[in-house]
Amino acid sequence: MRGAAVCAAWICIVFGSDLSVAHGQYADPATLSPSFRQAIQRIEPTVVTILIGAAGDPVGAVPTGVVGADDRPRVGAGVIITEQGHIVTSARLFQYAASARVRTADGRVYNAHSLKTDAVSDLAIIRIDPTTRLPFAPFGNSQTLQRGDWVLAVGGGTGDVASFSAGVIGTKSARNPDLGGVYALQHDADVDWSKAGGPLVSLTGEVVGFNLAPTMAPRGSAASFAYPVTESRTILRSLLQASGTGVGGGGGTPATGGRAYLGLFVTELTAADAQRLGATNVQGALVTSVTPGGPAANLGLEADDILMSFDGRPALNPRDLQALLELRRPGDTITLTIWRRGKGLVGPVTLIDAANRP
């Protein structure tokens, strides 16, 4: 059955204006425009508008602006991930929500329920009860993205059709302090509240990330950010298995088991850094900072250490570390292998819940 196949695919994590100069070369609108159109046509049926209700709103009132008079979001976005009505969106959208309704691409409106949130990643899942099977978004592989790749940030918008903005990937490992230090995709496609929670898609129309709420961008930054889809898969699976709450009341339950936290920030080890440290034959990720009082600090790690492996698995860059952490839970004890001033050091560290990070 098609529904069973979708369920099996989910369990296996197989989901289904003028353009100016970019990186020193002129973009050819004759080539890019058809690609943009095709990507939008593929993803648009799965993108929804989320209408956020505030306490005291008249029953059935429809928000007339993206942000209300209280400066809180009234319109956001999401993307359908199962034909039964599960939708990924932004957790921050629901921080002060009293109610929420979902408008699908074909104009139908449903009440949202079963809110489940993960504040660390700003991911949330809500559920609607459709009368028919819904189209759901194809998931891509965010790890294959390269700097300079074109992406589209898509939202439901305030009109009758989806809105989108185009940009390029600036870095795949932007450190986002508002997300507890986890890494995000940085790009220059405009993201306002109407796109928060909506998909970031490749030119093939596949989801490669989820647009973070605008207030979760690093302070003073004009860039936009998205949580990468590959790292989201474990989180979304946990959210699907967690018990949910009603939309009203200011939030839902976190993912079952919490989020593992190490308190360690790394960057890719460059040839210049390797030469500076006398580590020209070492492979690993360069430690840039350690959170005082966190697990890594308690083990004694410090800046300019080189993280070689995480519990026996190579950790060569920030994305490797984040992906390995997403597979762990608070309370897990893992072994770190590091290089420091010509010596290889090994030590155990017990991960803590990100909600309790120093």
C-alpha positions as YAML, in Angstrom:
chain: A
units: angstrom
residues:
- id: 1
  name: MET
  ca: [0.00, 0.00, 0.00]
- id: 2
  name: ARG
  ca: [1.18, 3.50, -0.72]
- id: 3
  name: GLY
  ca: [0.60, 4.68, 2.85]
- id: 4
  name: ALA
  ca: [2.59, 1.77, 4.27]
- id: 5
  name: ALA
  ca: [5.40, 2.51, 1.89]
- id: 6
  name: VAL
  ca: [5.44, 6.11, 3.06]
- id: 7
  name: CYS
  ca: [5.55, 4.97, 6.67]
- id: 8
  name: ALA
  ca: [8.35, 2.55, 5.95]
- id: 9
  name: ALA
  ca: [10.24, 5.23, 4.06]
- id: 10
  name: TRP
  ca: [9.92, 7.59, 7.01]
- id: 11
  name: ILE
  ca: [11.13, 5.01, 9.49]
- id: 12
  name: CYS
  ca: [14.14, 4.37, 7.28]
- id: 13
  name: ILE
  ca: [14.67, 8.13, 6.93]
- id: 14
  name: VAL
  ca: [14.10, 8.21, 3.20]
- id: 15
  name: PHE
  ca: [11.73, 11.08, 2.56]
- id: 16
  name: GLY
  ca: [10.56, 10.87, 0.01]
- id: 17
  name: SER
  ca: [13.86, 39.58, -9.97]
- id: 18
  name: ASP
  ca: [17.22, 40.00, -11.77]
- id: 19
  name: LEU
  ca: [20.07, 37.92, -10.52]
- id: 20
  name: SER
  ca: [23.36, 39.72, -10.17]
- id: 21
  name: VAL
  ca: [26.99, 38.77, -9.84]
- id: 22
  name: ALA
  ca: [27.73, 35.61, -7.85]
- id: 23
  name: HIS
  ca: [31.31, 34.61, -7.02]
- id: 24
  name: GLY
  ca: [32.76, 36.76, -9.80]
- id: 25
  name: GLN
  ca: [30.57, 35.41, -12.58]
- id: 26
  name: TYR
  ca: [27.33, 36.71, -14.02]
- id: 27
  name: ALA
  ca: [24.39, 34.43, -13.34]
- id: 28
  name: ASP
  ca: [22.45, 33.68, -16.50]
- id: 29
  name: PRO
  ca: [18.74, 34.30, -15.86]
- id: 30
  name: ALA
  ca: [17.89, 32.24, -18.94]
- id: 31
  name: THR
  ca: [19.41, 29.22, -17.20]
- id: 32
  name: LEU
  ca: [18.52, 29.92, -13.58]
- id: 33
  name: SER
  ca: [14.93, 31.03, -14.01]
- id: 34
  name: PRO
  ca: [13.68, 27.68, -15.38]
- id: 35
  name: SER
  ca: [15.53, 25.89, -12.57]
- id: 36
  name: PHE
  ca: [13.92, 28.13, -9.97]
- id: 37
  name: ARG
  ca: [10.49, 27.56, -11.48]
- id: 38
  name: GLN
  ca: [10.90, 23.81, -11.58]
- id: 39
  name: ALA
  ca: [12.09, 23.69, -7.98]
- id: 40
  name: ILE
  ca: [9.15, 25.80, -6.80]
- id: 41
  name: GLN
  ca: [6.66, 23.72, -8.77]
- id: 42
  name: ARG
  ca: [7.97, 20.57, -7.09]
- id: 43
  name: ILE
  ca: [8.01, 21.86, -3.51]
- id: 44
  name: GLU
  ca: [5.03, 24.28, -3.53]
- id: 45
  name: PRO
  ca: [2.27, 21.67, -3.03]
- id: 46
  name: THR
  ca: [3.92, 20.62, 0.24]
- id: 47
  name: VAL
  ca: [4.46, 24.10, 1.73]
- id: 48
  name: VAL
  ca: [1.87, 25.43, 4.19]
- id: 49
  name: THR
  ca: [1.06, 28.78, 5.76]
- id: 50
  name: ILE
  ca: [0.68, 28.69, 9.55]
- id: 51
  name: LEU
  ca: [-1.71, 31.27, 10.99]
- id: 52
  name: ILE
  ca: [-0.83, 32.01, 14.62]
- id: 53
  name: GLY
  ca: [-3.65, 33.05, 16.94]
- id: 54
  name: ALA
  ca: [-3.07, 35.26, 19.99]
- id: 55
  name: ALA
  ca: [-5.05, 35.28, 23.19]
- id: 56
  name: GLY
  ca: [-8.19, 37.39, 22.79]
- id: 57
  name: ASP
  ca: [-8.41, 37.01, 19.02]
- id: 58
  name: PRO
  ca: [-11.97, 36.71, 17.69]
- id: 59
  name: VAL
  ca: [-12.83, 33.16, 16.73]
- id: 60
  name: GLY
  ca: [-12.00, 32.60, 13.08]
- id: 61
  name: ALA
  ca: [-9.96, 35.80, 12.78]
- id: 62
  name: VAL
  ca: [-7.37, 35.72, 10.01]
- id: 63
  name: PRO
  ca: [-4.08, 37.58, 10.64]
- id: 64
  name: THR
  ca: [-3.66, 40.54, 8.31]
- id: 65
  name: GLY
  ca: [0.11, 40.88, 8.74]
- id: 66
  name: VAL
  ca: [3.15, 38.72, 9.27]
- id: 67
  name: VAL
  ca: [3.86, 40.34, 12.63]
- id: 68
  name: GLY
  ca: [1.23, 41.64, 15.03]
- id: 69
  name: ALA
  ca: [1.05, 44.91, 16.94]
- id: 70
  name: ASP
  ca: [2.78, 43.14, 19.84]
- id: 71
  name: ASP
  ca: [5.77, 42.37, 17.56]
- id: 72
  name: ARG
  ca: [5.04, 38.67, 17.78]
- id: 73
  name: PRO
  ca: [4.75, 36.50, 14.66]
- id: 74
  name: ARG
  ca: [1.26, 35.92, 13.31]
- id: 75
  name: VAL
  ca: [2.19, 34.09, 10.11]
- id: 76
  name: GLY
  ca: [4.81, 31.39, 9.61]
- id: 77
  name: ALA
  ca: [5.48, 28.46, 7.34]
- id: 78
  name: GLY
  ca: [5.93, 24.73, 7.39]
- id: 79
  name: VAL
  ca: [6.38, 21.76, 5.11]
- id: 80
  name: ILE
  ca: [4.37, 18.55, 4.98]
- id: 81
  name: ILE
  ca: [6.49, 15.44, 5.60]
- id: 82
  name: THR
  ca: [3.83, 12.68, 5.63]
- id: 83
  name: GLU
  ca: [0.63, 12.24, 3.69]
- id: 84
  name: GLN
  ca: [-1.15, 11.70, 7.01]
- id: 85
  name: GLY
  ca: [-0.62, 15.38, 7.97]
- id: 86
  name: HIS
  ca: [2.65, 15.76, 9.92]
- id: 87
  name: ILE
  ca: [4.25, 19.16, 9.31]
- id: 88
  name: VAL
  ca: [7.74, 20.40, 10.20]
- id: 89
  name: THR
  ca: [7.92, 24.04, 11.22]
- id: 90
  name: SER
  ca: [9.67, 26.43, 13.64]
- id: 91
  name: ALA
  ca: [9.38, 25.90, 17.39]
- id: 92
  name: ARG
  ca: [9.82, 29.64, 17.96]
- id: 93
  name: LEU
  ca: [6.57, 30.36, 16.12]
- id: 94
  name: PHE
  ca: [4.62, 28.78, 18.96]
- id: 95
  name: GLN
  ca: [6.33, 30.49, 21.88]
- id: 96
  name: TYR
  ca: [3.31, 32.73, 22.52]
- id: 97
  name: ALA
  ca: [0.68, 31.02, 20.39]
- id: 98
  name: ALA
  ca: [-2.82, 30.53, 21.76]
- id: 99
  name: SER
  ca: [-3.92, 28.62, 18.66]
- id: 100
  name: ALA
  ca: [-2.78, 27.84, 15.15]
- id: 101
  name: ARG
  ca: [-4.35, 26.97, 11.84]
- id: 102
  name: VAL
  ca: [-2.72, 25.58, 8.75]
- id: 103
  name: ARG
  ca: [-3.55, 26.62, 5.20]
- id: 104
  name: THR
  ca: [-2.40, 24.14, 2.57]
- id: 105
  name: ALA
  ca: [-1.36, 25.04, -0.97]
- id: 106
  name: ASP
  ca: [-4.82, 24.17, -2.31]
- id: 107
  name: GLY
  ca: [-6.47, 26.68, 0.05]
- id: 108
  name: ARG
  ca: [-7.89, 24.31, 2.64]
- id: 109
  name: VAL
  ca: [-7.59, 25.35, 6.30]
- id: 110
  name: TYR
  ca: [-7.14, 22.96, 9.24]
- id: 111
  name: ASN
  ca: [-6.72, 23.33, 12.98]
- id: 112
  name: ALA
  ca: [-3.22, 22.38, 14.15]
- id: 113
  name: HIS
  ca: [-2.70, 20.08, 17.11]
- id: 114
  name: SER
  ca: [-0.17, 17.72, 18.72]
- id: 115
  name: LEU
  ca: [2.65, 20.25, 19.00]
- id: 116
  name: LYS
  ca: [6.10, 18.74, 19.62]
- id: 117
  name: THR
  ca: [9.13, 20.99, 19.82]
- id: 118
  name: ASP
  ca: [12.90, 20.86, 20.09]
- id: 119
  name: ALA
  ca: [14.11, 24.30, 21.16]
- id: 120
  name: VAL
  ca: [17.79, 23.58, 20.53]
- id: 121
  name: SER
  ca: [17.27, 23.10, 16.80]
- id: 122
  name: ASP
  ca: [14.14, 25.33, 16.53]
- id: 123
  name: LEU
  ca: [12.36, 22.36, 14.94]
- id: 124
  name: ALA
  ca: [8.75, 21.50, 15.68]
- id: 125
  name: ILE
  ca: [6.18, 19.04, 14.37]
- id: 126
  name: ILE
  ca: [2.48, 19.76, 14.31]
- id: 127
  name: ARG
  ca: [-0.35, 17.59, 13.01]
- id: 128
  name: ILE
  ca: [-3.45, 18.32, 10.98]
- id: 129
  name: ASP
  ca: [-6.24, 15.89, 10.08]
- id: 130
  name: PRO
  ca: [-6.71, 15.98, 6.31]
- id: 131
  name: THR
  ca: [-9.67, 14.37, 4.61]
- id: 132
  name: THR
  ca: [-7.42, 13.05, 1.83]
- id: 133
  name: ARG
  ca: [-3.80, 12.02, 1.56]
- id: 134
  name: LEU
  ca: [-1.46, 14.98, 1.30]
- id: 135
  name: PRO
  ca: [1.58, 15.54, -0.93]
- id: 136
  name: PHE
  ca: [4.77, 15.44, 1.11]
- id: 137
  name: ALA
  ca: [8.19, 16.99, 0.55]
- id: 138
  name: PRO
  ca: [11.18, 15.15, -0.90]
- id: 139
  name: PHE
  ca: [14.21, 15.30, 1.38]
- id: 140
  name: GLY
  ca: [17.69, 15.87, -0.02]
- id: 141
  name: ASN
  ca: [21.16, 15.51, 1.46]
- id: 142
  name: SER
  ca: [22.46, 18.71, 3.06]
- id: 143
  name: GLN
  ca: [25.92, 17.21, 3.44]
- id: 144
  name: THR
  ca: [26.47, 17.35, -0.33]
- id: 145
  name: LEU
  ca: [25.88, 21.12, -0.45]
- id: 146
  name: GLN
  ca: [28.81, 23.30, -1.42]
- id: 147
  name: ARG
  ca: [29.49, 26.97, -0.76]
- id: 148
  name: GLY
  ca: [28.07, 28.96, -3.65]
- id: 149
  name: ASP
  ca: [25.24, 26.49, -4.35]
- id: 150
  name: TRP
  ca: [21.92, 28.17, -5.10]
- id: 151
  name: VAL
  ca: [19.08, 27.59, -2.63]
- id: 152
  name: LEU
  ca: [15.52, 28.87, -2.28]
- id: 153
  name: ALA
  ca: [13.88, 29.82, 1.01]
- id: 154
  name: VAL
  ca: [10.17, 29.06, 0.67]
- id: 155
  name: GLY
  ca: [7.25, 30.20, 2.80]
- id: 156
  name: GLY
  ca: [3.50, 30.13, 2.66]
- id: 157
  name: GLY
  ca: [3.28, 33.92, 2.46]
- id: 158
  name: THR
  ca: [0.25, 36.07, 3.14]
- id: 159
  name: GLY
  ca: [-1.26, 35.61, -0.29]
- id: 160
  name: ASP
  ca: [-2.73, 32.60, -2.02]
- id: 161
  name: VAL
  ca: [0.56, 31.17, -3.31]
- id: 162
  name: ALA
  ca: [3.93, 30.36, -1.80]
- id: 163
  name: SER
  ca: [6.60, 33.03, -1.74]
- id: 164
  name: PHE
  ca: [10.30, 32.41, -2.12]
- id: 165
  name: SER
  ca: [13.66, 34.15, -2.13]
- id: 166
  name: ALA
  ca: [16.88, 32.98, -3.74]
- id: 167
  name: GLY
  ca: [20.44, 33.00, -2.44]
- id: 168
  name: VAL
  ca: [23.62, 30.98, -2.18]
- id: 169
  name: ILE
  ca: [25.16, 28.92, 0.59]
- id: 170
  name: GLY
  ca: [27.81, 30.96, 2.40]
- id: 171
  name: THR
  ca: [28.99, 28.30, 4.81]
- id: 172
  name: LYS
  ca: [27.75, 24.91, 5.96]
- id: 173
  name: SER
  ca: [29.14, 25.31, 9.47]
- id: 174
  name: ALA
  ca: [27.87, 28.63, 10.81]
- id: 175
  name: ARG
  ca: [28.04, 28.61, 14.59]
- id: 176
  name: ASN
  ca: [24.74, 29.86, 15.92]
- id: 177
  name: PRO
  ca: [24.90, 30.83, 19.62]
- id: 178
  name: ASP
  ca: [21.11, 31.16, 19.85]
- id: 179
  name: LEU
  ca: [20.92, 27.45, 19.06]
- id: 180
  name: GLY
  ca: [23.16, 26.43, 21.92]
- id: 181
  name: GLY
  ca: [26.23, 26.29, 19.73]
- id: 182
  name: VAL
  ca: [24.99, 23.83, 17.12]
- id: 183
  name: TYR
  ca: [25.85, 24.52, 13.52]
- id: 184
  name: ALA
  ca: [23.55, 25.78, 10.78]
- id: 185
  name: LEU
  ca: [23.61, 26.47, 7.07]
- id: 186
  name: GLN
  ca: [24.28, 30.16, 6.40]
- id: 187
  name: HIS
  ca: [22.87, 31.61, 3.18]
- id: 188
  name: ASP
  ca: [21.77, 34.96, 1.77]
- id: 189
  name: ALA
  ca: [18.20, 34.17, 0.72]
- id: 190
  name: ASP
  ca: [15.93, 36.54, 2.64]
- id: 191
  name: VAL
  ca: [14.02, 34.90, 5.49]
- id: 192
  name: ASP
  ca: [11.33, 36.80, 7.37]
- id: 193
  name: TRP
  ca: [8.69, 35.39, 9.71]
- id: 194
  name: SER
  ca: [6.49, 34.31, 6.79]
- id: 195
  name: LYS
  ca: [9.25, 31.83, 5.83]
- id: 196
  name: ALA
  ca: [10.26, 30.77, 9.37]
- id: 197
  name: GLY
  ca: [9.88, 27.02, 9.62]
- id: 198
  name: GLY
  ca: [9.49, 26.65, 5.88]
- id: 199
  name: PRO
  ca: [11.90, 24.64, 3.74]
- id: 200
  name: LEU
  ca: [15.22, 25.66, 2.28]
- id: 201
  name: VAL
  ca: [15.36, 23.79, -1.02]
- id: 202
  name: SER
  ca: [17.92, 22.97, -3.66]
- id: 203
  name: LEU
  ca: [17.39, 23.63, -7.36]
- id: 204
  name: THR
  ca: [16.10, 20.06, -7.65]
- id: 205
  name: GLY
  ca: [13.23, 21.01, -5.34]
- id: 206
  name: GLU
  ca: [14.46, 18.86, -2.45]
- id: 207
  name: VAL
  ca: [14.49, 20.03, 1.17]
- id: 208
  name: VAL
  ca: [18.06, 20.65, 2.36]
- id: 209
  name: GLY
  ca: [17.19, 22.63, 5.49]
- id: 210
  name: PHE
  ca: [14.51, 24.30, 7.59]
- id: 211
  name: ASN
  ca: [14.49, 28.11, 7.84]
- id: 212
  name: LEU
  ca: [15.30, 29.29, 11.34]
- id: 213
  name: ALA
  ca: [13.21, 32.01, 12.94]
- id: 214
  name: PRO
  ca: [14.71, 35.44, 12.17]
- id: 215
  name: THR
  ca: [15.41, 36.19, 15.84]
- id: 216
  name: MET
  ca: [17.65, 33.11, 15.99]
- id: 217
  name: ALA
  ca: [20.26, 34.55, 13.64]
- id: 218
  name: PRO
  ca: [23.53, 35.59, 15.32]
- id: 219
  name: ARG
  ca: [23.23, 39.15, 16.58]
- id: 220
  name: GLY
  ca: [24.33, 41.79, 14.12]
- id: 221
  name: SER
  ca: [24.14, 39.38, 11.19]
- id: 222
  name: ALA
  ca: [22.24, 40.15, 8.01]
- id: 223
  name: ALA
  ca: [22.53, 36.54, 6.85]
- id: 224
  name: SER
  ca: [19.84, 33.87, 7.05]
- id: 225
  name: PHE
  ca: [20.19, 30.44, 8.60]
- id: 226
  name: ALA
  ca: [18.65, 27.02, 8.22]
- id: 227
  name: TYR
  ca: [18.94, 23.85, 10.24]
- id: 228
  name: PRO
  ca: [20.38, 21.20, 7.88]
- id: 229
  name: VAL
  ca: [18.03, 18.40, 6.90]
- id: 230
  name: THR
  ca: [20.53, 15.57, 7.32]
- id: 231
  name: GLU
  ca: [21.16, 16.46, 10.96]
- id: 232
  name: SER
  ca: [17.41, 16.91, 11.51]
- id: 233
  name: ARG
  ca: [16.47, 13.31, 10.80]
- id: 234
  name: THR
  ca: [17.24, 11.89, 14.24]
- id: 235
  name: ILE
  ca: [15.49, 14.86, 15.88]
- id: 236
  name: LEU
  ca: [12.38, 14.50, 13.73]
- id: 237
  name: ARG
  ca: [12.19, 10.78, 14.41]
- id: 238
  name: SER
  ca: [12.32, 11.50, 18.16]
- id: 239
  name: LEU
  ca: [9.66, 14.18, 17.86]
- id: 240
  name: LEU
  ca: [7.35, 11.83, 16.00]
- id: 241
  name: GLN
  ca: [7.70, 9.30, 18.80]
- id: 242
  name: ALA
  ca: [7.22, 11.89, 21.59]
- id: 243
  name: SER
  ca: [3.85, 12.75, 23.09]
- id: 244
  name: GLY
  ca: [2.53, 16.13, 22.01]
- id: 245
  name: THR
  ca: [0.55, 18.94, 23.59]
- id: 246
  name: GLY
  ca: [-2.12, 21.28, 22.36]
- id: 247
  name: VAL
  ca: [-0.88, 24.31, 20.45]
- id: 248
  name: GLY
  ca: [-2.05, 26.82, 23.06]
- id: 249
  name: GLY
  ca: [-0.08, 27.38, 26.24]
- id: 250
  name: GLY
  ca: [3.28, 28.46, 24.87]
- id: 251
  name: GLY
  ca: [5.01, 25.31, 23.75]
- id: 252
  name: GLY
  ca: [5.16, 21.58, 23.43]
- id: 253
  name: THR
  ca: [7.26, 18.74, 24.72]
- id: 254
  name: PRO
  ca: [10.92, 18.32, 23.85]
- id: 255
  name: ALA
  ca: [12.17, 15.34, 21.93]
- id: 256
  name: THR
  ca: [12.17, 12.15, 23.98]
- id: 257
  name: GLY
  ca: [15.44, 11.73, 25.88]
- id: 258
  name: GLY
  ca: [16.66, 15.31, 25.47]
- id: 259
  name: ARG
  ca: [19.63, 16.51, 23.42]
- id: 260
  name: ALA
  ca: [23.24, 15.57, 24.08]
- id: 261
  name: TYR
  ca: [25.63, 18.44, 24.78]
- id: 262
  name: LEU
  ca: [29.44, 18.38, 24.75]
- id: 263
  name: GLY
  ca: [30.38, 22.04, 25.13]
- id: 264
  name: LEU
  ca: [32.99, 21.97, 22.42]
- id: 265
  name: PHE
  ca: [33.34, 24.14, 19.33]
- id: 266
  name: VAL
  ca: [35.52, 23.11, 16.40]
- id: 267
  name: THR
  ca: [36.41, 24.28, 12.92]
- id: 268
  name: GLU
  ca: [38.09, 22.61, 9.98]
- id: 269
  name: LEU
  ca: [41.82, 22.16, 10.40]
- id: 270
  name: THR
  ca: [43.53, 24.24, 7.70]
- id: 271
  name: ALA
  ca: [47.00, 23.64, 6.34]
- id: 272
  name: ALA
  ca: [48.13, 26.91, 7.98]
- id: 273
  name: ASP
  ca: [46.80, 25.82, 11.38]
- id: 274
  name: ALA
  ca: [48.37, 22.40, 11.02]
- id: 275
  name: GLN
  ca: [51.74, 23.98, 10.24]
- id: 276
  name: ARG
  ca: [51.39, 26.41, 13.16]
- id: 277
  name: LEU
  ca: [50.71, 23.55, 15.56]
- id: 278
  name: GLY
  ca: [53.27, 21.16, 14.11]
- id: 279
  name: ALA
  ca: [50.48, 18.77, 13.11]
- id: 280
  name: THR
  ca: [50.99, 18.48, 9.37]
- id: 281
  name: ASN
  ca: [50.22, 14.75, 9.37]
- id: 282
  name: VAL
  ca: [47.25, 14.92, 11.73]
- id: 283
  name: GLN
  ca: [43.63, 14.58, 10.59]
- id: 284
  name: GLY
  ca: [40.89, 16.03, 12.72]
- id: 285
  name: ALA
  ca: [38.91, 19.15, 13.67]
- id: 286
  name: LEU
  ca: [40.54, 22.13, 15.37]
- id: 287
  name: VAL
  ca: [39.08, 23.06, 18.76]
- id: 288
  name: THR
  ca: [38.34, 26.80, 18.80]
- id: 289
  name: SER
  ca: [36.71, 27.13, 22.22]
- id: 290
  name: VAL
  ca: [35.45, 25.08, 25.14]
- id: 291
  name: THR
  ca: [32.46, 26.00, 27.30]
- id: 292
  name: PRO
  ca: [33.54, 26.43, 30.96]
- id: 293
  name: GLY
  ca: [31.85, 23.88, 33.18]
- id: 294
  name: GLY
  ca: [30.77, 21.70, 30.26]
- id: 295
  name: PRO
  ca: [31.70, 18.06, 29.68]
- id: 296
  name: ALA
  ca: [34.61, 18.83, 27.35]
- id: 297
  name: ALA
  ca: [36.03, 21.38, 29.80]
- id: 298
  name: ASN
  ca: [35.73, 18.89, 32.64]
- id: 299
  name: LEU
  ca: [37.80, 16.45, 30.60]
- id: 300
  name: GLY
  ca: [40.45, 19.14, 30.18]
- id: 301
  name: LEU
  ca: [40.09, 20.01, 26.51]
- id: 302
  name: GLU
  ca: [41.31, 23.43, 25.43]
- id: 303
  name: ALA
  ca: [41.62, 25.62, 22.35]
- id: 304
  name: ASP
  ca: [44.10, 24.40, 19.72]
- id: 305
  name: ASP
  ca: [43.56, 20.76, 20.61]
- id: 306
  name: ILE
  ca: [42.76, 18.68, 17.54]
- id: 307
  name: LEU
  ca: [39.76, 16.37, 17.87]
- id: 308
  name: MET
  ca: [40.61, 13.23, 15.95]
- id: 309
  name: SER
  ca: [37.73, 10.91, 16.81]
- id: 310
  name: PHE
  ca: [34.44, 10.75, 18.69]
- id: 311
  name: ASP
  ca: [33.91, 7.33, 20.25]
- id: 312
  name: GLY
  ca: [36.07, 5.73, 17.60]
- id: 313
  name: ARG
  ca: [34.53, 7.53, 14.64]
- id: 314
  name: PRO
  ca: [36.45, 10.23, 12.73]
- id: 315
  name: ALA
  ca: [35.45, 13.85, 13.49]
- id: 316
  name: LEU
  ca: [37.13, 15.91, 10.79]
- id: 317
  name: ASN
  ca: [34.90, 19.01, 10.78]
- id: 318
  name: PRO
  ca: [32.04, 20.69, 12.66]
- id: 319
  name: ARG
  ca: [29.38, 18.83, 10.70]
- id: 320
  name: ASP
  ca: [30.90, 15.46, 11.60]
- id: 321
  name: LEU
  ca: [30.81, 16.39, 15.27]
- id: 322
  name: GLN
  ca: [27.23, 17.64, 15.11]
- id: 323
  name: ALA
  ca: [26.03, 14.55, 13.26]
- id: 324
  name: LEU
  ca: [27.70, 12.25, 15.81]
- id: 325
  name: LEU
  ca: [26.21, 14.19, 18.73]
- id: 326
  name: GLU
  ca: [22.72, 13.92, 17.24]
- id: 327
  name: LEU
  ca: [22.99, 10.13, 17.56]
- id: 328
  name: ARG
  ca: [23.68, 10.34, 21.30]
- id: 329
  name: ARG
  ca: [21.58, 11.08, 24.37]
- id: 330
  name: PRO
  ca: [22.33, 12.80, 27.70]
- id: 331
  name: GLY
  ca: [24.07, 10.44, 30.08]
- id: 332
  name: ASP
  ca: [25.96, 8.60, 27.35]
- id: 333
  name: THR
  ca: [29.68, 8.21, 28.04]
- id: 334
  name: ILE
  ca: [31.85, 8.43, 24.97]
- id: 335
  name: THR
  ca: [35.59, 8.45, 24.30]
- id: 336
  name: LEU
  ca: [37.36, 11.41, 22.69]
- id: 337
  name: THR
  ca: [40.72, 11.09, 20.98]
- id: 338
  name: ILE
  ca: [42.64, 14.33, 20.69]
- id: 339
  name: TRP
  ca: [46.06, 15.51, 19.54]
- id: 340
  name: ARG
  ca: [47.91, 18.04, 21.69]
- id: 341
  name: ARG
  ca: [51.46, 19.23, 21.17]
- id: 342
  name: GLY
  ca: [52.67, 16.03, 19.53]
- id: 343
  name: LYS
  ca: [50.82, 13.60, 21.78]
- id: 344
  name: GLY
  ca: [47.66, 11.57, 21.22]
- id: 345
  name: LEU
  ca: [45.38, 11.68, 24.26]
- id: 346
  name: VAL
  ca: [42.29, 9.59, 24.96]
- id: 347
  name: GLY
  ca: [39.66, 10.22, 27.60]
- id: 348
  name: PRO
  ca: [36.03, 9.47, 28.51]
- id: 349
  name: VAL
  ca: [33.38, 12.17, 28.77]
- id: 350
  name: THR
  ca: [29.75, 11.96, 29.86]
- id: 351
  name: LEU
  ca: [27.35, 14.03, 27.78]
- id: 352
  name: ILE
  ca: [24.74, 16.22, 29.48]
- id: 353
  name: ASP
  ca: [21.32, 17.50, 28.44]
- id: 354
  name: ALA
  ca: [21.55, 20.62, 26.28]
- id: 355
  name: ALA
  ca: [18.75, 22.11, 28.37]
- id: 356
  name: ASN
  ca: [21.12, 22.09, 31.36]
- id: 357
  name: ARG
  ca: [24.19, 23.43, 29.60]
- id: 358
  name: PRO
  ca: [26.31, 25.94, 31.57]
...
